[in-house]
Amino acid sequence: MPKRRRRPQPLENRLVVALAYDGLCTFEFGVAAEIFGLDRPEMGNAWYRFRVAAIEPGPLRALGGISIAADGGLALVENAGTIIVPGWRGADSPVPQRLLKALRRAHKRGARLLSFCSGVFVLAATGLLDGRRATTHWRYSDTLASAYPEVTVVPDVLYVDEGNVLTAAGSAAGIDLSLHLVRRDWGAAAANSVARRLVVPCHRDGGQAQFIEAPVPEATEGGRLGRVLERMRADPAGDTTITALARTAGMSRRTFLRRFKASTGTTPGAWLANARVARARELLKYSAYDIEEIASAAGFGSAATLRHHFRKHVKVSPSAYRRQFGTPPADSSGLGLLSR
């Protein structure tokens, strides 16, 4: 007989506490309340208990004109098994010392700390992310890395699990991280059940790179080099050898390479790969052509090469990207995209 899969053991501390603050990020807070605070009789009596802790005296306002009536203050944090920071007021907004001390004490006694989106700045301010990996929304990644150099910022993932400190990227990535924690605590069946009620996938492929709309650097130099960059962007499948590009710019190969790196911060090959991926993304979204045709039109030559570069830059396969973002035109031709 096949072995039965061991059921996850009941949590020692089921209390999940979400922090509330003036200027509360409503969506991030809603994610925490929906997943951990909603009654789920199908999960039995051992499911999470959910409370809201105000980090400061009221009244507390949330985005959208909502007022928050919390269950209690920071004393709730002292008893929590899991603490969620649902966003924060801003990357440069100071974190109250009382909150920092409460989070450090909670971590020391074994509580799990989660942040959604900009909430990572609260965890970073505690020092508990030093020497660890963490993520946040791609708009904040550079700011986080600059402000907290001891933190290893991973900018292209949906969430990072460092055991008892977990961080999610953008607002909706809080759902991904929460489902991951449910899966960790209760198993895949429980996570699938919660995802079905939310009408979301239990697991999303890839990372944040697929949601950043403009990966191709803009030209920063006019004149001759600007024309070359525009040509590479408009026709990434054309003659893009260094000799041809330098000739178009009216420069020697050596001068062209030096000026190109100074202007764009990268090499022609790397810039061209970005331009080709951008064209492939466009075709995947707006045409019905197959992968081989798109690979040829984007200048990759083969579907295998397209898949390699697409996964490297966008973190998902071309097919997965098309399933998520594809909106074929009514005539399903995409001819204008292929021929331009």
TORKOL-4160 file (C-alpha; in steps of 0.2 Angstrom, whole numbers, padded with zeros to 4 digits, m for minus):
340
<pt num="1" X="0000" Y="0000" Z="0000"/>
<pt num="2" X="0006" Y="0018" Z="m0004"/>
<pt num="3" X="0011" Y="0028" Z="0011"/>
<pt num="4" X="m0001" Y="0041" Z="0017"/>
<pt num="5" X="0006" Y="0058" Z="0016"/>
<pt num="6" X="0009" Y="0065" Z="0033"/>
<pt num="7" X="m0004" Y="0079" Z="0038"/>
<pt num="8" X="0004" Y="0096" Z="0044"/>
<pt num="9" X="0004" Y="0097" Z="0062"/>
<pt num="10" X="m0007" Y="0110" Z="0071"/>
<pt num="11" X="0002" Y="0127" Z="0073"/>
<pt num="12" X="0008" Y="0130" Z="0091"/>
<pt num="13" X="0003" Y="0148" Z="0089"/>
<pt num="14" X="m0012" Y="0152" Z="0077"/>
<pt num="15" X="m0013" Y="0170" Z="0081"/>
<pt num="16" X="m0010" Y="0181" Z="0066"/>
<pt num="17" X="m0009" Y="0200" Z="0070"/>
<pt num="18" X="m0009" Y="0213" Z="0056"/>
<pt num="19" X="m0002" Y="0230" Z="0060"/>
<pt num="20" X="m0013" Y="0245" Z="0057"/>
<pt num="21" X="m0006" Y="0263" Z="0056"/>
<pt num="22" X="m0012" Y="0280" Z="0050"/>
<pt num="23" X="m0012" Y="0280" Z="0031"/>
<pt num="24" X="m0014" Y="0261" Z="0031"/>
<pt num="25" X="m0012" Y="0253" Z="0014"/>
<pt num="26" X="m0030" Y="0246" Z="0011"/>
<pt num="27" X="m0026" Y="0233" Z="m0002"/>
<pt num="28" X="m0012" Y="0225" Z="0007"/>
<pt num="29" X="m0022" Y="0225" Z="0024"/>
<pt num="30" X="m0037" Y="0217" Z="0014"/>
<pt num="31" X="m0026" Y="0203" Z="0008"/>
<pt num="32" X="m0021" Y="0199" Z="0026"/>
<pt num="33" X="m0038" Y="0200" Z="0032"/>
<pt num="34" X="m0046" Y="0190" Z="0018"/>
<pt num="35" X="m0033" Y="0175" Z="0019"/>
<pt num="36" X="m0030" Y="0174" Z="0038"/>
<pt num="37" X="m0046" Y="0183" Z="0045"/>
<pt num="38" X="m0060" Y="0175" Z="0036"/>
<pt num="39" X="m0070" Y="0161" Z="0044"/>
<pt num="40" X="m0066" Y="0145" Z="0035"/>
<pt num="41" X="m0076" Y="0131" Z="0043"/>
<pt num="42" X="m0070" Y="0119" Z="0029"/>
<pt num="43" X="m0053" Y="0120" Z="0038"/>
<pt num="44" X="m0059" Y="0114" Z="0055"/>
<pt num="45" X="m0057" Y="0122" Z="0072"/>
<pt num="46" X="m0038" Y="0124" Z="0071"/>
<pt num="47" X="m0037" Y="0138" Z="0058"/>
<pt num="48" X="m0029" Y="0154" Z="0061"/>
<pt num="49" X="m0035" Y="0167" Z="0073"/>
<pt num="50" X="m0034" Y="0185" Z="0067"/>
<pt num="51" X="m0032" Y="0202" Z="0076"/>
<pt num="52" X="m0028" Y="0219" Z="0071"/>
<pt num="53" X="m0015" Y="0229" Z="0081"/>
<pt num="54" X="m0014" Y="0248" Z="0081"/>
<pt num="55" X="0004" Y="0254" Z="0082"/>
<pt num="56" X="m0001" Y="0271" Z="0087"/>
<pt num="57" X="m0016" Y="0280" Z="0095"/>
<pt num="58" X="m0031" Y="0283" Z="0084"/>
<pt num="59" X="m0040" Y="0288" Z="0074"/>
<pt num="60" X="m0032" Y="0278" Z="0061"/>
<pt num="61" X="m0036" Y="0282" Z="0043"/>
<pt num="62" X="m0034" Y="0270" Z="0028"/>
<pt num="63" X="m0033" Y="0274" Z="0010"/>
<pt num="64" X="m0050" Y="0277" Z="0002"/>
<pt num="65" X="m0057" Y="0287" Z="0017"/>
<pt num="66" X="m0059" Y="0272" Z="0028"/>
<pt num="67" X="m0057" Y="0273" Z="0047"/>
<pt num="68" X="m0049" Y="0258" Z="0056"/>
<pt num="69" X="m0055" Y="0252" Z="0073"/>
<pt num="70" X="m0041" Y="0240" Z="0079"/>
<pt num="71" X="m0043" Y="0225" Z="0091"/>
<pt num="72" X="m0030" Y="0232" Z="0102"/>
<pt num="73" X="m0012" Y="0240" Z="0103"/>
<pt num="74" X="0005" Y="0233" Z="0102"/>
<pt num="75" X="0002" Y="0221" Z="0116"/>
<pt num="76" X="m0006" Y="0210" Z="0103"/>
<pt num="77" X="0011" Y="0208" Z="0095"/>
<pt num="78" X="0018" Y="0201" Z="0111"/>
<pt num="79" X="0007" Y="0186" Z="0109"/>
<pt num="80" X="0006" Y="0183" Z="0090"/>
<pt num="81" X="0013" Y="0168" Z="0081"/>
<pt num="82" X="0013" Y="0178" Z="0065"/>
<pt num="83" X="0014" Y="0197" Z="0062"/>
<pt num="84" X="0010" Y="0205" Z="0045"/>
<pt num="85" X="0016" Y="0222" Z="0040"/>
<pt num="86" X="0004" Y="0227" Z="0026"/>
<pt num="87" X="0013" Y="0240" Z="0017"/>
<pt num="88" X="0020" Y="0256" Z="0025"/>
<pt num="89" X="0018" Y="0275" Z="0024"/>
<pt num="90" X="0033" Y="0277" Z="0013"/>
<pt num="91" X="0051" Y="0272" Z="0011"/>
<pt num="92" X="0057" Y="0288" Z="0020"/>
<pt num="93" X="0044" Y="0288" Z="0034"/>
<pt num="94" X="0052" Y="0284" Z="0051"/>
<pt num="95" X="0046" Y="0268" Z="0060"/>
<pt num="96" X="0041" Y="0271" Z="0078"/>
<pt num="97" X="0054" Y="0264" Z="0091"/>
<pt num="98" X="0040" Y="0256" Z="0101"/>
<pt num="99" X="0036" Y="0246" Z="0085"/>
<pt num="100" X="0054" Y="0241" Z="0081"/>
<pt num="101" X="0057" Y="0235" Z="0099"/>
<pt num="102" X="0040" Y="0225" Z="0099"/>
<pt num="103" X="0045" Y="0216" Z="0082"/>
<pt num="104" X="0062" Y="0212" Z="0088"/>
<pt num="105" X="0055" Y="0204" Z="0104"/>
<pt num="106" X="0043" Y="0195" Z="0094"/>
<pt num="107" X="0056" Y="0188" Z="0082"/>
<pt num="108" X="0067" Y="0183" Z="0097"/>
<pt num="109" X="0054" Y="0172" Z="0104"/>
<pt num="110" X="0050" Y="0164" Z="0088"/>
<pt num="111" X="0036" Y="0174" Z="0079"/>
<pt num="112" X="0036" Y="0175" Z="0061"/>
<pt num="113" X="0037" Y="0192" Z="0052"/>
<pt num="114" X="0029" Y="0195" Z="0035"/>
<pt num="115" X="0029" Y="0211" Z="0025"/>
<pt num="116" X="0019" Y="0215" Z="0010"/>
<pt num="117" X="0026" Y="0228" Z="m0003"/>
<pt num="118" X="0033" Y="0243" Z="0006"/>
<pt num="119" X="0031" Y="0235" Z="0023"/>
<pt num="120" X="0048" Y="0228" Z="0020"/>
<pt num="121" X="0055" Y="0245" Z="0026"/>
<pt num="122" X="0048" Y="0242" Z="0043"/>
<pt num="123" X="0056" Y="0225" Z="0044"/>
<pt num="124" X="0073" Y="0232" Z="0037"/>
<pt num="125" X="0072" Y="0246" Z="0051"/>
<pt num="126" X="0072" Y="0232" Z="0064"/>
<pt num="127" X="0089" Y="0226" Z="0058"/>
<pt num="128" X="0082" Y="0208" Z="0056"/>
<pt num="129" X="0084" Y="0208" Z="0038"/>
<pt num="130" X="0103" Y="0211" Z="0039"/>
<pt num="131" X="0112" Y="0197" Z="0030"/>
<pt num="132" X="0096" Y="0190" Z="0023"/>
<pt num="133" X="0087" Y="0191" Z="0007"/>
<pt num="134" X="0072" Y="0201" Z="0005"/>
<pt num="135" X="0061" Y="0208" Z="m0009"/>
<pt num="136" X="0049" Y="0223" Z="m0012"/>
<pt num="137" X="0040" Y="0231" Z="m0026"/>
<pt num="138" X="0052" Y="0234" Z="m0041"/>
<pt num="139" X="0049" Y="0253" Z="m0039"/>
<pt num="140" X="0057" Y="0252" Z="m0021"/>
<pt num="141" X="0071" Y="0240" Z="m0024"/>
<pt num="142" X="0085" Y="0252" Z="m0027"/>
<pt num="143" X="0079" Y="0263" Z="m0013"/>
<pt num="144" X="0079" Y="0248" Z="m0001"/>
<pt num="145" X="0096" Y="0242" Z="m0007"/>
<pt num="146" X="0103" Y="0260" Z="m0004"/>
<pt num="147" X="0095" Y="0263" Z="0013"/>
<pt num="148" X="0099" Y="0246" Z="0020"/>
<pt num="149" X="0115" Y="0239" Z="0011"/>
<pt num="150" X="0116" Y="0224" Z="0023"/>
<pt num="151" X="0100" Y="0217" Z="0015"/>
<pt num="152" X="0102" Y="0207" Z="0000"/>
<pt num="153" X="0088" Y="0214" Z="m0011"/>
<pt num="154" X="0081" Y="0201" Z="m0024"/>
<pt num="155" X="0071" Y="0212" Z="m0036"/>
<pt num="156" X="0064" Y="0200" Z="m0048"/>
<pt num="157" X="0054" Y="0188" Z="m0037"/>
<pt num="158" X="0036" Y="0188" Z="m0030"/>
<pt num="159" X="0041" Y="0184" Z="m0012"/>
<pt num="160" X="0056" Y="0178" Z="m0002"/>
<pt num="161" X="0055" Y="0165" Z="0012"/>
<pt num="162" X="0069" Y="0166" Z="0025"/>
<pt num="163" X="0061" Y="0155" Z="0037"/>
<pt num="164" X="0054" Y="0166" Z="0051"/>
<pt num="165" X="0055" Y="0182" Z="0041"/>
<pt num="166" X="0046" Y="0183" Z="0024"/>
<pt num="167" X="0044" Y="0197" Z="0012"/>
<pt num="168" X="0032" Y="0200" Z="m0003"/>
<pt num="169" X="0035" Y="0211" Z="m0018"/>
<pt num="170" X="0021" Y="0221" Z="m0025"/>
<pt num="171" X="0003" Y="0223" Z="m0017"/>
<pt num="172" X="m0004" Y="0207" Z="m0025"/>
<pt num="173" X="0011" Y="0197" Z="m0022"/>
<pt num="174" X="0005" Y="0198" Z="m0004"/>
<pt num="175" X="m0008" Y="0185" Z="m0010"/>
<pt num="176" X="0006" Y="0174" Z="m0017"/>
<pt num="177" X="0016" Y="0175" Z="0000"/>
<pt num="178" X="0001" Y="0172" Z="0010"/>
<pt num="179" X="m0004" Y="0156" Z="0000"/>
<pt num="180" X="0014" Y="0150" Z="0002"/>
<pt num="181" X="0013" Y="0152" Z="0021"/>
<pt num="182" X="m0004" Y="0143" Z="0021"/>
<pt num="183" X="0004" Y="0129" Z="0010"/>
<pt num="184" X="0019" Y="0128" Z="0022"/>
<pt num="185" X="0007" Y="0127" Z="0038"/>
<pt num="186" X="m0007" Y="0116" Z="0031"/>
<pt num="187" X="m0001" Y="0108" Z="0015"/>
<pt num="188" X="m0006" Y="0110" Z="m0003"/>
<pt num="189" X="m0024" Y="0105" Z="m0002"/>
<pt num="190" X="m0027" Y="0119" Z="0011"/>
<pt num="191" X="m0018" Y="0132" Z="0000"/>
<pt num="192" X="m0028" Y="0126" Z="m0016"/>
<pt num="193" X="m0044" Y="0128" Z="m0006"/>
<pt num="194" X="m0041" Y="0145" Z="m0001"/>
<pt num="195" X="m0035" Y="0150" Z="m0018"/>
<pt num="196" X="m0051" Y="0143" Z="m0026"/>
<pt num="197" X="m0061" Y="0154" Z="m0014"/>
<pt num="198" X="m0051" Y="0169" Z="m0019"/>
<pt num="199" X="m0052" Y="0164" Z="m0038"/>
<pt num="200" X="m0034" Y="0166" Z="m0040"/>
<pt num="201" X="m0020" Y="0153" Z="m0045"/>
<pt num="202" X="m0012" Y="0144" Z="m0030"/>
<pt num="203" X="0005" Y="0148" Z="m0037"/>
<pt num="204" X="0010" Y="0160" Z="m0050"/>
<pt num="205" X="0025" Y="0157" Z="m0062"/>
<pt num="206" X="0040" Y="0169" Z="m0063"/>
<pt num="207" X="0043" Y="0185" Z="m0054"/>
<pt num="208" X="0041" Y="0204" Z="m0056"/>
<pt num="209" X="0050" Y="0206" Z="m0072"/>
<pt num="210" X="0035" Y="0201" Z="m0082"/>
<pt num="211" X="0025" Y="0215" Z="m0075"/>
<pt num="212" X="0038" Y="0229" Z="m0079"/>
<pt num="213" X="0032" Y="0237" Z="m0095"/>
<pt num="214" X="0048" Y="0246" Z="m0102"/>
<pt num="215" X="0064" Y="0235" Z="m0100"/>
<pt num="216" X="0072" Y="0243" Z="m0115"/>
<pt num="217" X="0083" Y="0258" Z="m0110"/>
<pt num="218" X="0079" Y="0274" Z="m0118"/>
<pt num="219" X="0092" Y="0283" Z="m0129"/>
<pt num="220" X="0101" Y="0296" Z="m0119"/>
<pt num="221" X="0111" Y="0303" Z="m0134"/>
<pt num="222" X="0104" Y="0311" Z="m0149"/>
<pt num="223" X="0112" Y="0313" Z="m0166"/>
<pt num="224" X="0121" Y="0298" Z="m0174"/>
<pt num="225" X="0120" Y="0286" Z="m0159"/>
<pt num="226" X="0102" Y="0290" Z="m0156"/>
<pt num="227" X="0098" Y="0285" Z="m0174"/>
<pt num="228" X="0107" Y="0268" Z="m0172"/>
<pt num="229" X="0097" Y="0265" Z="m0156"/>
<pt num="230" X="0081" Y="0268" Z="m0165"/>
<pt num="231" X="0086" Y="0257" Z="m0179"/>
<pt num="232" X="0090" Y="0243" Z="m0167"/>
<pt num="233" X="0073" Y="0245" Z="m0158"/>
<pt num="234" X="0063" Y="0246" Z="m0174"/>
<pt num="235" X="0071" Y="0232" Z="m0183"/>
<pt num="236" X="0079" Y="0220" Z="m0170"/>
<pt num="237" X="0080" Y="0206" Z="m0183"/>
<pt num="238" X="0090" Y="0217" Z="m0196"/>
<pt num="239" X="0108" Y="0218" Z="m0199"/>
<pt num="240" X="0114" Y="0222" Z="m0181"/>
<pt num="241" X="0133" Y="0217" Z="m0182"/>
<pt num="242" X="0145" Y="0229" Z="m0174"/>
<pt num="243" X="0152" Y="0234" Z="m0191"/>
<pt num="244" X="0135" Y="0238" Z="m0198"/>
<pt num="245" X="0130" Y="0248" Z="m0183"/>
<pt num="246" X="0146" Y="0258" Z="m0182"/>
<pt num="247" X="0144" Y="0262" Z="m0201"/>
<pt num="248" X="0127" Y="0268" Z="m0198"/>
<pt num="249" X="0133" Y="0279" Z="m0184"/>
<pt num="250" X="0148" Y="0285" Z="m0194"/>
<pt num="251" X="0160" Y="0279" Z="m0182"/>
<pt num="252" X="0174" Y="0267" Z="m0181"/>
<pt num="253" X="0170" Y="0251" Z="m0172"/>
<pt num="254" X="0181" Y="0256" Z="m0157"/>
<pt num="255" X="0173" Y="0273" Z="m0155"/>
<pt num="256" X="0156" Y="0266" Z="m0157"/>
<pt num="257" X="0158" Y="0253" Z="m0144"/>
<pt num="258" X="0165" Y="0266" Z="m0132"/>
<pt num="259" X="0151" Y="0279" Z="m0135"/>
<pt num="260" X="0138" Y="0266" Z="m0134"/>
<pt num="261" X="0143" Y="0260" Z="m0117"/>
<pt num="262" X="0145" Y="0278" Z="m0111"/>
<pt num="263" X="0128" Y="0282" Z="m0117"/>
<pt num="264" X="0117" Y="0267" Z="m0112"/>
<pt num="265" X="0128" Y="0259" Z="m0098"/>
<pt num="266" X="0128" Y="0242" Z="m0107"/>
<pt num="267" X="0135" Y="0233" Z="m0123"/>
<pt num="268" X="0126" Y="0233" Z="m0140"/>
<pt num="269" X="0123" Y="0214" Z="m0138"/>
<pt num="270" X="0114" Y="0216" Z="m0121"/>
<pt num="271" X="0104" Y="0231" Z="m0127"/>
<pt num="272" X="0099" Y="0222" Z="m0143"/>
<pt num="273" X="0094" Y="0207" Z="m0132"/>
<pt num="274" X="0082" Y="0218" Z="m0122"/>
<pt num="275" X="0075" Y="0226" Z="m0138"/>
<pt num="276" X="0072" Y="0208" Z="m0145"/>
<pt num="277" X="0063" Y="0203" Z="m0130"/>
<pt num="278" X="0053" Y="0219" Z="m0130"/>
<pt num="279" X="0047" Y="0215" Z="m0148"/>
<pt num="280" X="0044" Y="0197" Z="m0143"/>
<pt num="281" X="0033" Y="0203" Z="m0129"/>
<pt num="282" X="0023" Y="0214" Z="m0140"/>
<pt num="283" X="0020" Y="0200" Z="m0153"/>
<pt num="284" X="0015" Y="0188" Z="m0139"/>
<pt num="285" X="0002" Y="0200" Z="m0132"/>
<pt num="286" X="m0005" Y="0207" Z="m0149"/>
<pt num="287" X="m0003" Y="0193" Z="m0162"/>
<pt num="288" X="m0008" Y="0175" Z="m0165"/>
<pt num="289" X="0008" Y="0170" Z="m0173"/>
<pt num="290" X="0017" Y="0154" Z="m0166"/>
<pt num="291" X="0033" Y="0155" Z="m0156"/>
<pt num="292" X="0044" Y="0151" Z="m0171"/>
<pt num="293" X="0037" Y="0165" Z="m0181"/>
<pt num="294" X="0039" Y="0177" Z="m0167"/>
<pt num="295" X="0057" Y="0171" Z="m0164"/>
<pt num="296" X="0061" Y="0175" Z="m0182"/>
<pt num="297" X="0053" Y="0192" Z="m0182"/>
<pt num="298" X="0061" Y="0197" Z="m0165"/>
<pt num="299" X="0078" Y="0192" Z="m0172"/>
<pt num="300" X="0081" Y="0177" Z="m0161"/>
<pt num="301" X="0082" Y="0165" Z="m0176"/>
<pt num="302" X="0075" Y="0150" Z="m0166"/>
<pt num="303" X="0062" Y="0146" Z="m0153"/>
<pt num="304" X="0075" Y="0139" Z="m0142"/>
<pt num="305" X="0085" Y="0155" Z="m0142"/>
<pt num="306" X="0069" Y="0165" Z="m0139"/>
<pt num="307" X="0064" Y="0154" Z="m0124"/>
<pt num="308" X="0082" Y="0156" Z="m0117"/>
<pt num="309" X="0082" Y="0175" Z="m0118"/>
<pt num="310" X="0064" Y="0177" Z="m0113"/>
<pt num="311" X="0066" Y="0167" Z="m0097"/>
<pt num="312" X="0082" Y="0176" Z="m0093"/>
<pt num="313" X="0074" Y="0193" Z="m0095"/>
<pt num="314" X="0056" Y="0191" Z="m0090"/>
<pt num="315" X="0057" Y="0176" Z="m0079"/>
<pt num="316" X="0043" Y="0166" Z="m0087"/>
<pt num="317" X="0042" Y="0156" Z="m0103"/>
<pt num="318" X="0035" Y="0164" Z="m0119"/>
<pt num="319" X="0019" Y="0153" Z="m0118"/>
<pt num="320" X="0016" Y="0157" Z="m0100"/>
<pt num="321" X="0018" Y="0176" Z="m0104"/>
<pt num="322" X="0005" Y="0174" Z="m0118"/>
<pt num="323" X="m0007" Y="0165" Z="m0107"/>
<pt num="324" X="m0007" Y="0179" Z="m0095"/>
<pt num="325" X="m0006" Y="0195" Z="m0105"/>
<pt num="326" X="m0011" Y="0190" Z="m0123"/>
<pt num="327" X="m0024" Y="0200" Z="m0132"/>
<pt num="328" X="m0024" Y="0195" Z="m0150"/>
<pt num="329" X="m0032" Y="0207" Z="m0163"/>
<pt num="330" X="m0049" Y="0204" Z="m0170"/>
<pt num="331" X="m0041" Y="0197" Z="m0186"/>
<pt num="332" X="m0027" Y="0188" Z="m0177"/>
<pt num="333" X="m0014" Y="0193" Z="m0189"/>
<pt num="334" X="m0002" Y="0205" Z="m0180"/>
<pt num="335" X="0004" Y="0208" Z="m0198"/>
<pt num="336" X="0009" Y="0226" Z="m0194"/>
<pt num="337" X="0019" Y="0221" Z="m0179"/>
<pt num="338" X="0029" Y="0208" Z="m0189"/>
<pt num="339" X="0032" Y="0219" Z="m0204"/>
<pt num="340" X="0037" Y="0236" Z="m0196"/>
